[in-house]
Amino acid sequence: MSPPRSDGSCRSSLSVHGTESRRRVLETFGRLGLELLAPVHQVLSGEVGYDELHLLRLYALCRASAAVQTENSAAGSGNSRRISFKR
């Protein structure tokens, strides 16, 4: 697994399966949630093993976290004010 990039994003070269398989897994996580692996494993008919699902779930969590951080940075950048305390 590749380390996070300096900008906080994750590289997508995690999967031992092809990009199409990775896309299907991530879409399935999007529909079913990230909490449980068994439903995703069942929907994919066992084509992707649990070790791979664990890695792709971490990847999805990393992407979601990076998106939230970017969203919060963008929302906060226009509203930030300097506060000075006079003595």
C-alpha positions as CSV (number, residue, x, y, z in Angstrom):
1,M,0.0,0.0,0.0
2,S,1.3,3.4,-0.9
3,P,1.7,6.0,1.8
4,P,-0.5,9.1,1.8
5,R,0.6,12.0,-0.4
6,S,1.9,15.2,1.0
7,D,-1.4,16.9,0.2
8,G,-3.2,14.4,2.4
9,S,-4.8,12.4,-0.4
10,C,-4.4,8.6,-0.8
11,R,-3.0,6.8,-3.8
12,S,-5.4,4.4,-5.4
13,S,-2.9,1.6,-6.2
14,L,-4.1,-0.5,-3.3
15,S,-6.0,-3.3,-5.0
16,V,-4.5,-6.5,-6.3
17,H,-7.6,-6.6,-8.5
18,G,-8.1,-4.3,-11.4
19,T,-9.5,-0.8,-11.2
20,E,-12.9,-2.0,-12.3
21,S,-13.0,-4.4,-9.4
22,R,-11.9,-1.6,-7.0
23,R,-14.6,0.7,-8.4
24,R,-17.3,-2.0,-7.8
25,V,-16.1,-2.5,-4.2
26,L,-16.1,1.2,-3.5
27,E,-19.5,1.7,-5.1
28,T,-20.8,-1.2,-3.0
29,F,-19.4,0.3,0.1
30,G,-21.1,3.6,-0.9
31,R,-24.5,1.8,-1.1
32,L,-24.1,-0.5,2.0
33,G,-21.9,1.6,4.2
34,L,-18.4,0.9,5.6
35,E,-19.4,-0.7,8.9
36,L,-19.6,-4.4,7.8
37,L,-17.6,-6.3,5.3
38,A,-19.8,-9.4,5.0
39,P,-22.6,-7.7,3.1
40,V,-20.1,-6.3,0.6
41,H,-18.4,-9.7,0.3
42,Q,-21.8,-11.3,-0.4
43,V,-22.9,-8.7,-3.0
44,L,-19.7,-9.3,-4.8
45,S,-20.2,-13.1,-4.7
46,G,-16.9,-13.5,-2.8
47,E,-14.8,-12.3,-5.7
48,V,-12.9,-10.0,-3.4
49,G,-11.4,-11.4,-0.2
50,Y,-11.8,-10.0,3.2
51,D,-8.1,-8.8,3.4
52,E,-8.7,-6.8,0.2
53,L,-12.0,-5.5,1.5
54,H,-10.3,-4.3,4.7
55,L,-7.7,-2.4,2.7
56,L,-10.3,-0.8,0.4
57,R,-12.5,0.1,3.4
58,L,-9.4,2.0,4.9
59,Y,-8.9,3.6,1.5
60,A,-12.5,4.7,1.4
61,L,-12.3,6.1,5.0
62,C,-9.1,8.0,4.0
63,R,-10.8,9.5,1.0
64,A,-13.8,10.5,3.1
65,S,-11.6,12.1,5.7
66,A,-9.7,14.0,3.1
67,A,-12.9,15.3,1.6
68,V,-14.2,16.4,4.9
69,Q,-10.9,18.2,5.7
70,T,-11.0,19.9,2.3
71,E,-14.6,20.9,2.8
72,N,-13.9,22.3,6.3
73,S,-10.9,24.2,5.0
74,A,-12.9,25.7,2.2
75,A,-15.8,26.6,4.5
76,G,-13.5,28.2,7.1
77,S,-11.2,30.1,4.8
78,G,-13.8,32.8,3.9
79,N,-15.2,33.2,7.4
80,S,-11.9,33.4,9.3
81,R,-11.3,36.6,11.2
82,R,-8.4,37.8,13.2
83,I,-9.2,38.5,16.7
84,S,-7.0,40.9,18.6
85,F,-7.1,41.5,22.3
86,K,-6.2,45.0,23.3
87,R,-4.8,45.6,26.7
